[in-house]
């Protein structure tokens, strides 16, 4: 007798019978899941009604109670707190308010001590918000260690009774200290400050009594409010003082002392040895809360491996060029590691071979160096493909993953309806075999995925059985053609963080909802858990930073490549002349905050760019739109060389502070610096008017030559004052013929402006219609002083009165090209400083 294994036909029949069983079992489970969905909806509404009734019983007002049940996390916490406090039948409103505070603010790393605090609240040993806040502070430091009751009670003021006489005495003392100021300010006195002074001396005093005593004392001292008390204060205009130029030493210049956070924005992050504390809770619909933390053994093993050093990672996906948002990520990741004397991995998140290119990999490494950061080690997620596969097998063995045959659309539909996949409960042995078949290339692309068995009834969409592996018959740019299955970001990211012993896994706020999945997976595999923290992403006005949108702008030729100076890619900013120092200064000024949704104005970045270039860019003169000026009282063949300053504050006795400019009979000024009609607010040249040519002489307009249309100015005839006796208000930049009849140095100048007209083009349906048609203006033939011919690519200059410019890589020996980095105008800086 031939077995099914030996006979291919029997093997085919056996496989199809198995498939048929699985298929019909899937249909049966689908029908059940539809029924379960209706039942779960009814249960959810019943739970909400029960929770609302419970919240009203403990004294919450109706509006607060209704708002609370709209927040699943707070609802779960508050229900748990009420049950732990054993007040399901109700309690005093003051007690209920304290319970609400515990539910929303209790330190997660000390949850083991929450029942003890609730015991003190219910028994009225702790009865004021100040005592509860003091308890939180004490428990945050204690964490999960044993609670020292005597120190706890002392810190929270348990048993301390503050009499009315004590409070009255303290209020009297404060009023005596502040009496003169109160009499001067009357009812404009800051009552909050008075309250704070009392609380400092009597922290456990009843706040209501304190407030009433302060109000009574104010009335007794000042009497009834007068008409003057009710008037709005008039802001006094600052008197204009006479400007006196006084050169002061740095010690004499008053400076505002920066805050600790400004000096060191990384103070908010804990040390590696503190990573035993719970700082994240994962809530499930069908099992206890997961309080993510490391066991003592796991943490000790981690600290032994790392030596207790901080290890972070900067994990870009090599599917495009980095933009200024990545500059903030680098500042956070590399900056924290550098500040703590640790290391930061540059890890390529290369799990999608279809979108990744060697060009992007090379660019990322190069631009990280340009930004001033040095990786501790360069790694690839693909370096860990074998470990990731082995752990996926272990995840299946533990019953936490299954092979699914749903299509992408079916998975999406089932997730939207919170329905289990028909394949979710297939036998572990079956999933192990199918996953091996996926690895060996025996299943077609799109016909199977490995999904994590998480919580399809969770309130968090990122717990709906995320995909861990998918089939892609695409060679990998780094791993070659060894693999035809590739891990997803959601599966690989947290595991590689753990394998690399990352201490702080830092990312932007849109990943906050993935925290649950992150810790669920590491807990399911019993792996070391890094500390996860999210910060606000960097959004800048008048641009887009979505890689998908950037890719479209580049591939559809709306811009001239990834390094187009109009883009907020770091390559584009560098080509535009923005320095890495200015970018890092800009990012540091924004801070590492969690406030999301805010748009940073482009002008704020430009402010930092100007501040940097003002110190580093040498001055020169270029005329963009030349107008010929003939100096009639200067000899035609005479050409003199004048000294022009490279730096405004350069010492006069240093020859390197100057460059030479020729001065001859024919000079060129900007067309916009001449008008046929003069006015008081105009400082340019006009008929009969005198202006000063910078570094040269005053000139007076004597005659204007017009074209045949009698409107267009062809050239202007002037006389110059060689003795410089006249003192005109207007000062113009200019360029002269280096010798009679020879044109000045010709250069191309590209004027770049905002790429989009709207501040937030990413929100527009037709965002490409919002492109600024004047975002790039090319001036093919501007005139420059001769010294500029020695400029090299990336050399930066201030073209006087025009802005800051940089020599572009398109320059040739025959023709230099300059990109405008930013104009001189700085409306933002004045308002911001």
C-alpha positions in Angstrom: 0.0 0.0 0.0 1.4 3.4 -1.0 1.0 6.2 1.6 -0.3 9.6 0.7 3.2 11.0 1.3 4.6 8.6 -1.4 1.7 9.0 -3.8 1.4 12.6 -5.2 -2.2 12.0 -6.1 -3.2 10.9 -2.6 -1.2 13.8 -1.3 -3.3 16.2 -3.5 -6.5 14.6 -2.2 -5.4 14.8 1.4 -4.4 18.5 1.0 -7.7 19.4 -0.6 -9.8 17.6 2.1 -7.8 19.6 4.7 -8.4 22.8 2.8 -12.1 22.0 2.5 -12.4 21.5 6.3 -10.6 24.7 6.9 -12.7 26.6 4.4 -16.1 25.5 5.9 -14.8 26.0 9.4 -13.9 29.5 8.2 -17.5 30.2 6.9 -18.9 28.9 10.2 -16.7 31.2 12.2 -17.6 34.1 10.0 -21.3 33.6 10.7 -20.6 33.3 14.4 -18.5 36.4 14.3 -21.3 38.4 12.8 -23.6 37.3 15.6 -20.8 38.0 18.2 -20.4 41.6 16.8 -24.1 42.3 17.5 -23.8 40.9 21.0 -20.6 42.8 21.7 -22.3 46.1 20.7 -25.1 45.4 23.1 -22.5 44.6 25.9 -20.6 47.8 25.1 -23.7 50.0 25.5 -24.7 48.2 28.7 -21.2 48.8 30.1 -21.3 52.5 29.2 -24.7 52.9 31.0 -23.4 51.0 34.1 -20.2 53.2 34.1 -22.3 56.4 33.8 -24.5 55.3 36.8 -21.3 54.5 38.8 -19.7 57.9 38.1 -22.9 59.7 39.2 -23.0 57.7 42.4 -19.5 59.0 43.5 -20.6 62.6 43.0 -19.3 63.5 39.5 -21.6 66.0 37.8 -23.5 64.7 34.8 -21.4 66.6 32.2 -18.1 65.3 33.6 -19.5 61.8 33.8 -20.7 61.8 30.2 -17.4 63.2 29.0 -15.5 60.6 30.9 -17.3 57.6 29.4 -16.4 59.0 26.0 -12.7 58.3 26.9 -12.3 54.5 27.1 -8.9 54.7 28.9 -10.2 57.0 31.7 -13.4 55.0 32.0 -11.5 51.8 32.5 -9.2 53.4 35.0 -12.0 55.1 37.0 -14.1 51.9 37.2 -11.1 50.0 38.4 -10.4 52.8 41.0 -14.0 52.8 42.3 -13.9 49.0 42.7 -10.5 49.0 44.4 -11.8 51.7 46.8 -15.0 49.6 47.4 -17.4 52.5 46.9 -19.6 51.1 44.2 -22.6 52.1 46.3 -21.5 55.7 46.2 -19.5 58.2 48.4 -19.2 61.9 49.2 -18.7 64.2 46.2 -15.3 65.5 47.6 -14.1 61.9 47.9 -15.4 61.1 44.4 -13.4 64.0 43.0 -10.2 62.7 44.6 -10.9 59.3 43.1 -11.2 60.9 39.7 -7.8 62.5 40.2 -6.3 59.2 41.1 -7.8 57.6 38.0 -6.4 60.2 35.6 -3.1 61.1 37.2 -1.8 58.2 39.3 1.9 57.4 38.5 1.9 54.3 36.3 5.2 53.0 37.8 3.6 52.7 41.3 0.3 51.0 40.5 1.0 48.4 43.2 0.5 51.1 45.8 -2.8 52.5 44.4 -5.1 50.5 46.7 -3.2 51.9 49.7 -3.7 55.5 48.6 -7.4 54.8 48.0 -7.7 53.4 51.5 -6.3 56.7 52.9 -8.7 58.7 50.7 -11.9 56.7 51.6 -11.0 56.9 55.3 -10.5 60.7 55.0 -6.9 60.5 56.1 -6.1 62.2 52.8 -8.8 64.6 52.0 -7.5 67.5 49.9 -6.1 67.8 46.3 -2.8 69.1 47.7 -2.4 65.9 49.8 -3.2 63.7 46.7 -0.6 65.6 44.6 2.0 65.1 47.4 1.1 61.4 47.4 1.7 61.2 43.6 5.1 62.9 44.0 6.1 60.5 46.8 4.9 57.4 44.9 6.5 58.4 41.7 9.9 58.2 43.4 9.0 55.0 45.3 7.8 53.1 42.2 7.1 49.5 42.9 9.4 49.3 45.9 8.1 48.7 49.4 6.1 51.6 50.8 7.5 53.2 54.0 4.2 54.1 55.7 5.7 56.6 58.1 7.5 58.6 55.4 4.5 58.4 53.1 2.2 59.8 55.8 4.7 62.6 56.6 5.0 63.5 52.9 1.2 63.7 52.5 0.4 65.5 55.7 -1.7 62.7 57.2 -2.9 63.6 60.6 -1.9 67.2 60.3 -4.7 69.5 61.3 -4.4 73.1 60.4 -6.7 75.2 62.6 -8.5 78.3 61.4 -6.3 80.4 63.8 -3.2 79.0 62.1 -4.5 80.0 58.7 -5.6 83.5 59.8 -2.1 84.1 61.4 -0.3 83.1 58.1 -2.6 85.3 56.0 -2.0 88.2 58.3 1.8 87.7 58.0 1.6 87.6 54.2 -0.5 90.7 54.0 1.9 92.5 56.3 4.8 91.6 54.1 3.0 92.7 50.9 1.0 95.6 52.3 2.7 98.4 50.4 2.4 96.6 47.1 -1.3 95.8 47.8 -2.1 99.4 48.6 -0.4 100.5 45.4 -2.0 97.9 43.1 -5.3 97.7 45.1 -7.7 95.2 43.4 -5.3 94.6 40.6 -3.2 92.7 43.1 -2.4 89.1 41.9 -4.5 87.0 44.4 -2.9 83.8 43.0 0.5 85.0 44.3 -0.9 85.7 47.8 -2.6 82.2 47.7 0.7 80.6 46.7 2.6 82.3 49.6 0.1 81.0 52.1 0.1 77.5 50.7 3.9 77.5 50.9 3.8 78.1 54.7 0.6 76.0 55.3 0.6 73.3 52.5 -2.3 71.3 54.2 -4.6 74.2 54.8 -8.1 74.0 53.3 -7.9 76.0 50.1 -11.5 77.3 50.3 -10.8 78.7 53.8 -7.5 80.3 52.5 -9.3 81.9 49.5 -12.1 83.3 51.7 -9.7 84.8 54.2 -7.6 86.5 51.5 -10.8 88.0 50.0 -12.0 89.2 53.4 -8.6 90.7 54.2 -8.4 92.5 50.9 -11.8 94.0 51.5 -10.9 95.1 55.0 -7.7 96.7 53.8 -9.0 98.4 50.6 -12.8 98.8 51.2 -15.3 99.0 48.3 -14.0 99.0 44.7 -13.8 102.5 43.3 -14.4 103.6 39.7 -10.7 103.7 39.2 -10.4 100.0 40.3 -12.8 99.0 37.6 -11.0 100.9 34.8 -8.8 98.9 32.5 -5.1 99.8 33.0 -3.8 102.1 30.3 -0.5 100.9 28.8 2.1 103.6 28.9 3.9 104.4 25.7 7.6 104.0 25.9 9.4 107.3 25.6 11.9 107.4 22.8 15.4 107.7 24.3 18.3 109.3 22.7 20.5 106.6 21.2 24.0 106.7 22.6 26.5 104.2 21.1 28.4 102.7 24.0 30.8 99.8 23.4 30.2 97.4 26.3 32.1 94.3 27.3 30.2 91.0 27.4 30.1 91.2 31.2 28.3 94.5 31.0 25.6 93.2 28.7 22.5 91.9 30.6 21.4 88.5 29.4 18.4 86.5 30.3 19.4 83.3 32.1 18.2 80.3 30.0 16.1 77.7 31.8 17.4 74.2 32.6 15.3 72.7 29.8 16.8 75.2 27.3 20.3 74.4 28.4 19.6 70.6 28.4 16.4 69.5 26.6 17.2 65.9 27.4 16.5 66.1 31.1 13.0 64.7 30.6 14.3 61.2 29.8 15.0 58.7 32.5 18.2 56.7 33.0 18.5 53.1 31.7 18.6 51.7 35.2 15.1 53.2 35.8 13.6 51.0 33.1 11.9 48.6 35.6 9.1 51.1 36.1 5.7 50.8 34.5 5.0 53.8 32.2 2.6 52.2 29.7 -0.6 50.2 30.2 -2.2 48.1 27.5 -5.9 47.6 27.9 -7.6 44.5 26.5 -11.2 43.6 26.0 -10.9 40.1 27.3 -7.9 39.9 29.7 -6.2 41.8 32.5 -4.3 45.1 31.8 -0.7 44.6 30.6 1.5 46.9 32.6 4.6 47.1 30.5 7.9 46.8 32.4 11.1 44.8 32.6 11.6 42.0 35.1 14.6 42.4 37.4 16.4 39.6 35.5 15.8 41.1 32.1 16.9 44.6 33.1 20.1 43.3 34.8 21.0 41.3 31.7 20.4 44.4 29.6 22.5 46.6 31.9 25.3 44.1 31.9 25.4 44.0 28.1 25.3 47.8 27.7 27.4 48.8 30.7 24.4 51.0 31.7 25.0 53.3 28.7 22.2 55.1 26.8 21.6 53.5 23.4 19.2 55.2 20.9 18.5 54.6 17.2 17.7 56.8 14.2 15.7 54.4 12.0 14.9 56.0 8.6 13.3 54.0 5.8 15.5 54.2 2.7 12.6 55.0 0.3 13.5 58.7 -0.3 15.6 61.6 0.8 15.5 62.9 4.4 13.7 66.1 5.1 13.8 68.7 7.9 11.5 66.6 10.1 14.3 64.0 10.2 16.6 66.7 11.4 14.5 66.9 14.5 14.5 63.1 14.9 18.3 63.2 14.6 18.5 66.0 17.2 16.5 63.9 19.6 18.1 60.5 18.9 21.7 61.4 18.4 21.5 64.4 20.8 20.3 62.3 23.7 23.0 59.7 23.2 25.7 62.3 22.9 24.5 64.2 26.0 24.5 61.0 28.1 27.8 59.8 26.6 26.1 56.8 25.0 25.7 55.8 21.3 23.1 56.1 18.6 22.6 53.5 15.9 21.9 54.5 12.3 19.5 51.7 11.5 18.0 51.4 8.1 14.4 50.3 8.4 14.6 48.2 5.2 11.6 45.9 5.4 10.0 46.8 2.1 12.4 46.0 -0.8 10.0 47.4 -3.5 10.5 51.0 -2.3 14.1 51.0 -1.3 17.2 52.0 -3.3 20.9 52.1 -2.9 20.8 55.8 -3.8 18.7 56.5 -0.7 20.9 54.4 1.6 24.0 56.3 0.5 22.3 59.6 0.8 21.1 59.0 4.3 24.5 58.1 5.6 26.1 61.1 3.9 23.5 63.6 5.1 23.6 62.3 8.7 27.3 63.2 8.7 26.6 66.6 7.2 24.2 67.3 10.0 27.1 66.8 12.4 26.1 63.4 13.8 28.3 60.3 14.1 26.6 56.9 14.4 27.6 54.5 17.1 27.0 51.7 14.5 25.3 51.4 11.1 22.9 48.5 11.0 20.0 47.3 8.9 16.7 45.6 10.0 17.6 43.1 7.3 20.7 42.1 9.3 18.2 40.5 11.7 16.0 38.7 9.2 16.9 35.2 10.5 16.3 36.2 14.2 13.0 37.9 13.2 11.9 34.7 11.4 12.9 32.5 14.3 11.0 34.7 16.8 7.9 34.6 14.4 8.0 30.8 14.6 8.2 31.1 18.4 5.2 33.5 18.4 3.2 31.0 16.5 4.2 28.2 18.9 3.0 30.4 21.8 -0.4 30.8 20.2 0.1 34.5 19.4 0.2 34.4 15.6 -1.5 32.6 12.7 -1.3 32.3 8.9 -4.2 34.2 7.3 -5.5 33.7 3.7 -7.7 36.9 3.5 -6.9 39.4 0.8 -5.9 42.9 1.7 -9.4 44.2 1.1 -10.9 41.5 3.2 -8.5 42.2 6.1 -9.4 45.9 5.9 -13.1 45.1 5.9 -12.9 42.7 8.9 -10.8 45.1 10.9 -13.3 48.0 10.3 -16.0 45.7 11.5 -13.9 44.4 14.4 -14.4 40.8 13.2 -12.0 37.9 13.7 -10.5 36.4 10.6 -11.9 32.9 9.7 -8.4 31.6 10.0 -7.6 33.1 13.4 -8.2 29.9 15.4 -6.5 27.4 13.0 -4.2 24.8 14.8 -0.7 26.0 15.7 0.8 23.1 13.7 -1.1 24.2 10.6 0.2 27.8 10.9 3.8 26.5 11.5 3.6 24.4 8.3 2.1 27.2 6.2 4.6 29.8 7.5 7.4 27.5 6.5 5.7 27.1 3.0 5.6 30.9 2.8 9.3 31.1 3.5 10.1 28.4 0.9 8.2 30.2 -1.8 5.5 27.6 -2.1 2.6 30.1 -1.7 1.8 32.8 -4.2 2.3 36.4 -3.4 -0.9 37.9 -1.8 -2.3 34.5 -0.9 -1.1 34.4 2.7 0.2 36.6 5.5 1.3 36.0 9.1 -0.8 38.0 11.5 -0.3 38.6 15.2 -3.2 37.4 17.4 -3.8 40.6 19.4 -7.3 42.0 20.3 -9.9 42.6 17.6 -12.3 44.1 20.2 -9.7 46.6 21.5 -10.4 50.3 21.4 -7.0 50.7 19.7 -7.1 50.1 15.9 -3.4 49.2 16.1 -4.3 46.1 18.1 -6.5 44.5 15.3 -4.2 41.6 14.5 -1.5 43.4 12.7 0.4 41.7 9.8 3.8 40.4 10.9 5.0 38.9 7.5 3.9 39.2 3.9 5.1 37.4 0.7 7.1 39.5 -1.8 9.1 37.8 -4.6 11.4 40.9 -4.8 15.2 40.8 -4.3 16.3 42.9 -1.4 18.9 45.7 -2.0 20.9 44.7 1.1 19.9 41.0 1.8 19.8 39.9 -1.8 17.4 37.2 -3.0 17.6 34.9 0.2 14.2 35.9 1.4 10.7 36.0 -0.3 8.9 36.9 3.0 9.5 40.2 4.7 8.6 41.4 8.2 6.3 44.4 8.7 7.4 47.6 10.5 5.0 46.8 13.3 6.6 43.4 13.9 10.3 44.1 13.2 10.7 47.6 14.8 10.2 46.7 18.4 12.1 43.4 18.2 15.2 45.0 16.6 15.0 47.7 19.3 15.2 44.9 21.9 17.9 42.9 20.1 20.1 46.0 19.8 19.4 46.8 23.5 18.0 50.2 22.8 17.4 52.1 26.0 15.2 54.9 24.6 12.9 54.2 21.6 11.9 57.7 20.5 9.5 58.6 17.7 6.9 61.1 16.7 3.4 61.3 18.1 1.6 59.6 15.2 3.2 56.4 16.5 1.7 56.8 20.0 -1.2 54.4 19.3 1.3 51.8 18.3 2.8 51.7 21.7 0.3 49.0 22.8 1.3 46.8 19.9 5.0 47.4 20.6 4.8 46.3 24.2 2.3 43.5 23.5 4.7 41.8 21.1 7.8 42.1 23.3 5.8 40.8 26.3 4.4 37.9 24.2 8.0 36.9 23.3 9.4 37.7 26.8 12.0 40.1 25.4 13.7 43.2 27.0 11.5 46.3 26.6 13.0 49.7 25.8 11.5 52.9 27.2 9.2 54.4 24.5 8.5 58.1 24.2 6.9 60.2 21.5 7.4 63.9 20.6 5.6 66.2 18.3 6.5 66.0 14.6 7.9 69.0 12.9 5.4 70.7 10.6 6.4 73.9 8.7 4.2 76.2 6.7 4.1 76.5 2.9 5.6 73.1 2.3 4.8 69.3 2.3 6.9 66.7 4.1 5.0 63.6 3.4 7.4 61.2 1.6 4.6 60.2 -0.8 4.0 63.8 -1.8 7.7 64.6 -2.0 8.2 61.6 -4.2 5.4 62.8 -6.5 6.9 66.3 -6.8 10.2 64.7 -7.8 9.1 61.9 -10.1 6.5 64.1 -11.9 9.0 66.9 -12.4 7.3 69.6 -10.5 10.7 70.3 -9.0 14.3 69.6 -10.2 15.1 66.5 -8.1 15.3 65.6 -4.4 17.8 68.4 -3.8 15.7 71.2 -5.4 16.3 74.2 -3.2 12.6 74.8 -2.8 12.1 71.5 -1.0 12.4 71.0 2.7 14.6 68.0 2.1 18.0 68.3 3.9 19.7 68.0 0.5 17.5 70.8 -0.9 18.2 73.0 2.1 21.9 72.4 1.8 21.9 73.3 -1.9 20.0 76.4 -1.0 22.8 77.4 1.3 21.2 76.6 4.7 23.8 75.3 7.1 23.4 72.3 9.4 24.3 74.6 12.3 21.2 76.8 11.5 19.0 73.8 11.2 20.1 72.3 14.5 19.7 75.7 16.2 16.2 75.9 14.8 15.3 72.4 16.0 16.7 73.1 19.4 14.7 76.3 19.7 11.5 74.4 19.1 12.2 72.0 21.8 11.4 68.3 22.4 7.7 68.7 23.3 4.6 66.6 23.0 2.3 69.4 21.8 1.0 68.2 18.5 -0.8 69.8 15.6 1.1 73.1 15.6 2.6 74.5 12.4 6.0 76.2 12.7 6.2 79.3 10.5 8.8 79.1 7.8 10.0 82.6 8.9 11.2 81.0 12.2 13.6 78.8 10.3 14.7 81.8 8.1 15.4 83.7 11.3 18.0 81.1 12.4 19.4 80.9 8.8 20.0 84.7 8.8 21.5 84.6 12.3 24.0 82.0 11.1 24.8 83.5 7.7 25.2 87.0 9.1 28.2 85.8 11.0 29.7 83.5 8.3 28.8 84.9 4.9 31.2 87.5 3.4 29.8 90.5 1.8 29.9 91.3 -1.9 28.0 93.3 -4.6 25.8 91.9 -7.4 23.3 93.8 -9.5 20.4 91.7 -10.6 18.7 94.0 -13.1 21.4 96.4 -14.3 20.7 100.0 -15.3 23.7 101.8 -17.0 25.0 104.9 -15.2 27.5 107.1 -16.9 29.7 109.4 -14.7 30.2 112.3 -17.0 32.9 114.1 -14.9 35.1 111.1 -14.6 37.8 110.5 -17.2 36.9 107.6 -19.6 40.0 105.6 -19.3 40.5 106.0 -15.6 39.8 102.9 -13.5 40.6 102.9 -9.7 40.4 100.1 -7.2 38.5 100.8 -4.0 38.4 98.8 -0.8 35.1 97.1 0.0 34.4 95.4 3.3 33.9 91.6 3.5 32.6 91.9 7.0 30.8 94.9 8.5 32.6 94.9 11.8 36.0 93.8 10.5 39.1 95.7 11.9 40.3 98.4 9.6 44.0 97.4 9.9 43.4 93.8 8.6 43.9 93.6 4.8 42.0 90.2 4.7 38.8 92.1 5.8 38.6 93.8 2.4 38.2 92.9 -1.3 38.9 95.2 -4.3 36.2 96.6 -6.5 37.0 98.6 -9.7 35.4 102.1 -10.0 35.2 103.5 -13.6 33.2 105.9 -15.8 30.4 103.3 -16.3 28.7 101.7 -13.4 25.5 99.7 -13.1 22.8 100.0 -10.4 19.5 98.2 -9.9 16.7 99.3 -12.2 14.5 99.5 -9.0 16.9 102.0 -7.5 16.0 104.7 -10.1 12.7 106.7 -10.5 11.7 109.5 -12.6 9.7 111.0 -9.7 11.2 111.4 -6.3 9.4 111.2 -2.9 10.2 111.6 0.8 10.1 107.8 1.5 12.3 107.0 -1.5 16.1 106.6 -1.0 17.1 105.7 -4.5 18.3 107.9 -7.4 16.0 110.4 -9.2 16.5 113.4 -11.5 18.4 116.1 -9.6 18.9 113.9 -6.6 22.2 112.7 -5.0 22.8 109.2 -3.6 26.0 107.4 -2.3 27.6 104.5 -4.1 28.6 102.1 -1.3 32.4 102.2 -0.6 32.7 104.9 -3.4 31.4 108.4 -3.9 28.2 110.4 -4.0 26.6 110.8 -7.4 24.0 113.3 -8.6 21.5 112.6 -11.5 22.0 115.2 -14.2 20.3 113.6 -17.3 18.1 110.6 -18.2 18.3 108.9 -21.6 15.0 107.4 -22.7 14.3 104.9 -25.4 12.1 105.7 -28.4 8.9 104.9 -26.4 9.8 107.9 -24.2 9.2 105.8 -21.1 11.9 103.2 -20.8 15.1 104.4 -19.1 18.1 103.4 -21.1 20.8 105.0 -19.1 21.4 107.7 -16.5 24.1 110.4 -16.7 25.5 111.6 -13.3 28.3 113.6 -11.8 30.3 112.3 -8.9 31.6 114.2 -5.9 35.3 113.1 -5.5 35.7 115.1 -2.3 32.6 113.4 -0.7 31.4 116.7 0.6 27.7 115.9 0.1 26.0 113.6 2.7 23.1 111.9 0.9 20.6 109.6 2.8 20.4 106.8 0.2 23.2 104.2 -0.3 23.2 102.0 -3.4 25.1 98.9 -4.3 26.7 98.9 -7.7 29.0 97.2 -10.1 31.4 98.9 -12.5 33.0 98.1 -15.9 36.4 96.6 -15.0 37.9 98.4 -17.9 36.4 100.7 -20.6 33.8 99.0 -22.7 34.1 95.6 -21.0 31.0 94.2 -19.3 31.2 93.3 -15.6 31.3 89.6 -14.6 28.1 87.9 -15.7 26.5 85.4 -13.4 23.2 83.6 -13.2 21.1 84.1 -10.1 18.1 81.9 -9.1 15.6 83.5 -6.7 13.8 80.9 -4.7 10.6 81.5 -2.7 7.9 79.5 -0.9 7.0 76.4 -2.9 3.3 76.6 -2.0 1.0 79.6 -1.7 -1.0 78.1 1.3 0.4 77.7 4.8 -0.8 74.1 5.0 -1.0 72.7 1.4 -1.0 69.1 2.7 -4.6 69.5 3.8 -5.9 70.5 0.4 -7.5 67.9 -1.9 -5.9 69.5 -4.9 -2.6 70.3 -3.2 -0.6 70.4 -6.5 -2.8 73.3 -7.7 -1.4 75.4 -4.8 2.1 75.4 -6.2 3.6 78.9 -6.2 4.3 79.8 -9.9 7.0 82.2 -8.8 8.8 79.8 -6.4 11.8 79.9 -8.8 12.8 82.9 -10.9 15.9 82.7 -13.0 17.9 85.8 -13.8 20.4 84.6 -16.5 22.6 87.7 -16.7 23.2 89.6 -13.5 26.4 91.7 -13.0 28.9 90.9 -10.2 32.2 92.4 -8.9 35.3 90.7 -10.3 36.3 89.0 -7.0 33.3 86.8 -7.2 34.8 84.8 -10.1 36.9 82.8 -7.6 33.8 81.5 -5.8 33.5 77.7 -5.4 30.5 75.5 -5.0 28.8 75.9 -1.6 30.6 79.3 -0.9 28.1 81.6 0.8 27.8 85.4 0.4 25.7 88.3 1.4 24.8 90.2 -1.8 24.5 93.6 -0.2 20.9 94.9 0.0 19.7 91.7 -1.7 20.1 88.7 0.6 22.2 85.7 1.3 23.3 83.5 -1.7 25.3 80.3 -2.3 27.2 79.1 -5.3 25.3 76.2 -6.9 26.6 72.9 -8.1 25.4 73.7 -11.7 28.2 76.4 -11.9 30.8 76.1 -14.6 34.1 77.9 -15.1 32.4 79.9 -17.8 29.3 80.8 -15.8 28.8 80.9 -12.1 25.3 80.2 -10.7 24.0 81.5 -7.3 21.0 80.4 -5.4 19.2 82.8 -3.0 19.1 81.3 0.4 17.0 83.9 2.2 16.3 87.6 1.9 17.7 90.2 4.3 14.2 91.1 5.5 13.5 89.6 8.9 9.9 90.4 10.1 9.9 87.2 12.2 13.0 88.0 14.3 11.6 91.3 15.5 8.4 89.8 16.7 10.1 86.7 18.2 12.9 88.1 20.1 
